[in-house]
Amino acid sequence: MQADGTTITWTTQSSHVQKINDGIVRLTTTADSEKLRLESSMTVEFDGMVRSDWQIIPKSKVKLDYLAIEIPFKSEYARYLYSFPGNWG
C-alpha cells in the first residue's frame, strides 16, 4: 500500500481471538501507520470458510496511491481455492 507517495508500514496495536461458538472463531486486529489506521475482523468457520473485513481509516487528508492484497499460497494448495461466484483453482 502506498499513500502520498510513500509505502505504508503498519505497527500492530492489538489482536484478539474470540470464540463465537463451537464452529466459528473471530480474530480482530488493529494496526497503525503514520497516516492510516487499519481495523480488521476475520471470521473462520468449521468448514474452512474465511471472511475477512477491513477498514482503512485516514488520520488526516491522504491520497491513496496503491492498494493490493496479496495472499501467498503454495501452488500445490492453490488448486483447492474457490470463491463465490467463481471457479475452482
NUMI-270830 format. One record per residue (C-alpha): residue number from 0; x, y, z. Coordinates in Angstrom, 3 decimals, padded with zeros to 6 digits. Layout:
% NUMI-270830
R     n          u          v          w
R   NUM          X          Y          Z
...
//
This chain:
% NUMI-270830
R     n          u          v          w
R     0    000.000    000.000    000.000
R     1    001.207    003.472   -000.805
R     2   -000.242    006.800    000.291
R     3    001.036    010.278   -000.524
R     4    003.929    008.727   -002.442
R     5    005.282    006.609    000.429
R     6    004.977    002.916    001.284
R     7    002.820    002.320    004.353
R     8    004.426    000.458    007.257
R     9    001.981   -000.995    009.781
R    10    002.508   -001.490    013.527
R    11    000.076   -003.875    015.235
R    12   -001.715   -002.256    018.170
R    13   -003.938   -005.120    019.297
R    14   -005.054   -008.611    018.326
R    15   -007.826   -010.647    019.914
R    16   -009.279   -014.116    019.369
R    17   -012.935   -014.625    020.240
R    18   -014.787   -017.941    020.109
R    19   -018.297   -017.258    018.818
R    20   -019.494   -020.847    019.132
R    21   -018.190   -024.399    018.576
R    22   -017.916   -023.805    014.814
R    23   -016.817   -020.147    014.497
R    24   -013.803   -018.169    015.690
R    25   -013.337   -014.422    015.109
R    26   -009.978   -012.667    015.106
R    27   -009.814   -008.875    015.360
R    28   -006.736   -006.732    014.823
R    29   -005.935   -003.039    014.752
R    30   -002.778   -001.573    013.268
R    31   -001.488    001.956    012.768
R    32    000.792    003.737    010.373
R    33    001.768    007.376    010.331
R    34   -001.201    008.318    008.140
R    35   -003.714    005.468    008.434
R    36   -005.392    003.090    010.869
R    37   -006.401   -000.449    009.889
R    38   -009.198   -002.307    011.654
R    39   -009.768   -005.904    010.596
R    40   -012.035   -008.763    011.531
R    41   -011.575   -012.308    010.276
R    42   -014.199   -014.993    010.836
R    43   -013.159   -018.633    010.390
R    44   -015.837   -021.323    010.228
R    45   -015.507   -025.062    010.946
R    46   -015.537   -025.952    007.240
R    47   -012.630   -023.662    006.376
R    48   -014.666   -020.727    005.077
R    49   -012.901   -017.458    005.942
R    50   -014.426   -013.981    005.774
R    51   -012.127   -011.014    006.153
R    52   -013.432   -007.449    006.635
R    53   -011.061   -004.475    006.647
R    54   -011.463   -000.772    007.262
R    55   -008.697    001.661    006.341
R    56   -009.279    004.906    008.211
R    57   -007.309    008.066    007.373
R    58   -005.894    010.044    010.306
R    59   -005.907    013.186    008.162
R    60   -006.346    014.051    004.490
R    61   -004.369    011.474    002.500
R    62   -004.199    010.320   -001.127
R    63   -004.170    006.552   -001.526
R    64   -001.812    005.788   -004.424
R    65   -001.836    001.985   -004.458
R    66   -003.676   -000.820   -002.681
R    67   -003.116   -004.536   -003.196
R    68   -003.992   -007.602   -001.181
R    69   -001.507   -010.413   -001.646
R    70   -002.157   -013.817   -000.138
R    71    000.656   -016.236   -000.913
R    72   -000.277   -019.869   -001.432
R    73    001.913   -022.781   -002.401
R    74    000.904   -023.897   -005.888
R    75    000.159   -027.403   -004.599
R    76   -002.665   -025.977   -002.438
R    77   -003.921   -023.256   -004.779
R    78   -005.936   -025.727   -006.844
R    79   -008.327   -026.115   -003.891
R    80   -009.192   -022.411   -003.747
R    81   -012.735   -021.361   -004.507
R    82   -014.562   -018.052   -004.353
R    83   -018.231   -017.388   -004.890
R    84   -019.304   -016.646   -007.506
R    85   -016.346   -018.148   -009.246
R    86   -014.450   -021.252   -010.204
R    87   -012.168   -023.759   -008.596
R    88   -008.405   -023.108   -008.800
//
